[in-house]
Amino acid sequence: MKKENLKSIIIVGLVVIFSLSATYAYINLTATPSNATGTAGCFNVSYTGQNITNASLKSSTTYTEGTTTTVTLSKDTSCKIYTESQIYLYTQSTTTAPISNGSFKYRVEKAGTMVSEGAITKTGTDTLLATVPLTDTKTEYKIYLWIDSTTSLGTYNDTSYSGYVYAKSTQTSTVQ
């Protein structure tokens, strides 16, 4: 009988602990054509940039001559939830630019240091920066997008590109 009572107490205790550790999230989003800011519970994501179109993409030999946008990630100082974020580029299916040839490139920098780079070769979602732990310090990521003129060789002339950058945050554990 004592074992049954002990099991019951342990089960009730675990249910109470898990119930208390559950989180309540709310979402607050604001957006204009060039800025988006969102908070959800203890997550803060800020995007400042521009629509990415063929007009804003430039053919060049260096990333600094392309288009740029900034994503700022952080979490509230009172938040004790371990959270990871990712930064993505979504390329619209209406894009006619021949991105499969690897000439459409990206570079992500944190405090002037490259943390990720590569080429976009398909429509849909591409990961620009994977698995960044969120902290209560605002961290800015500068994203450069450009067409590499050394490999595009005019194939992007008279074509169109449409897409956008976004960030996603995921609670992975209640342990920090």
N, C-alpha and C positions, 0 to 999 in steps of 0.2 A: 504494500500500500504506500509506503514511504517513497519507493522508487517512482510510482505513478504520480504522486504529488510533486516530486522533484522534476520529473519530465514536464508536467503541466506548467510549473513555475518557469522553467527554462524556456518553453515554447512561448508563453505569454511575455516573458522578458524580451525575447528576440523580436517578437511582433512589435512591442512598444519601441524598442531601439530602432528597428527599420522604419517604423511610422514617424518617429521623431527626426530621423535623418533624411526623410523624403524632402524634396524641394518644391517650392511653389514658384513658378516662373510667370512673368508677365512680359509682354512685348510692347515696346514703344518705338515706332519707326517714323522718321521724317525724311523726305526726299525732295530734291529739285533735279532738273536735268543733269546737273554736274556734281551734286553732293548727296550722300545718303548717310544717315546716322541711325544706329539702332541700339537699343538696350533690351536685354531679356534677362530679368532677374539680376544676376551679378555680372553679366557679360556686357562689354561695350565695344562696338565695332563702328568705325568711322571711315567713310570712303570719300575722298575728294579727288575729282578728276574731270573727265570729259567723256562724251560718247565716243566710242572708238569706231571710226568709219574710214573708208578709203581716203577721205580728205585729210584726216588727222594722222594717218600713217605715212611715213616718208621713207623713200628708198635711200639707203646710205650705207656706208662701210663701217659705221660705228653706232652703238646703241644710244649715245647721247644726242644724236640728231633725230631720233624717232619721237614718238609720243610718250608721255609719262602720266602716271597717276599715283596717288599715295593711299595706302590703307593703314589705318592706325588701329591697333588692337590692344585691349586691356581688360581687366576685370575690376570690380569694385573692391576697395580695400577690406571691406568686412566679409568678403566672400572667401570661404575656406574650401570650396569645391575645386578639385583638380580638373582643369579644363584645357583642351587642346583645340587649336584653330588650324584651318587650312585656307589658302588663297587660291582661287580658281579663275580661269578665263573661259567664258562661254562664247563660242563662235556660232553665230546664227546660221541656220541651214540655207538662208538666202544668199550667203556669200558666194560670189563667182570667182574670186581670186584663187589662183592655183596653189593653195597652201600645202598641198601634199608634197611639193618639191623641197620642203624644209627651209625655204627662204624667209618665212615669217617667224621672227625670233623674239624671245623675251629674256629679260634679266631682272632679278629681284635683288635689291640691296637693303641692308639694315645698317644704319649709321655709316654709310659709304662703303661698306664691305659687301661683296657679292655673296649671296647665300643660296642662289639658285639661278640656273640659266638653261635654255634649251630652245627647241623649235616647235611651233604649232603645226601639226600636219593633218588635222582632221577637224570637221565641224563637231559641235557638241562641247562637252566639258573637258578641259585639260587642267591638271594640277600644276600651278605655278610654284607653290611652296607647301610642302606637306608637313603636318604634325609639328606645330609650334606651340609650346606650352604657354598659356596665358599667365601674366603676372599682373600685379596691381600698378605697375609702371607702364605708362603709355609707350608702346613701341611702334615706330613708324617703319613701314616697308615701302620703298619706292620701286615702282614697277615700270620698266622701260619696254616698249614694243616698237619694233621696226622691221622693215623689209631689207634684207641683206642684198645690196646691189651687186656684190661679187658673185652671187649664185642665182639671183632672180633673172638677170639678163633680159629685162623688158617684159617678162611674162605677166607682170602685174598691171601693165598698161591697159586702160579701158576695162578694168574689172572692178568689182566692189567687195568691200569687207564690212561686216557689221558684227559687233560683239560687245561684251561687257565683262568687267572684273567684279568678282564678289568674294566674300569671306564667309566661312562657316565655322561655328564654335560648337564643340561637343563636350558635355560632361562625361568624363570617363570613369570617375570614381568619387566617392565622398571623402577619400583619404588624400591629404595633400602632402 
